[in-house]
């Protein structure tokens, strides 16, 4: 059974930043935004600094982003969008 959770974003200057989520298995992110713009998926494992997931860059030119992310070890994820997010959720796969 797939478990879908809403992802909340907060405006911060010219970007919208998601709440941090804790993931321990592969998951899907579905995001809808008002226009294409820079898009970053940040990740960190316990005790590390935030680092970008490189494949997120290819979604900058999209309004609707649907991406599966593989997780090898439990980590924290947060998403930064430079366009307003109208809908977002993540689902464990």
Secondary structure, DSSP 8 states (H G I E B T S, - for coil): ---EEE--EEEETTEEEE--EEESS-EEEEEEESS---EEEEEE-TTS--EE-GGGGGGTT-SEEEEEE--SS-EEEEEEESS-EEEEEEEE-
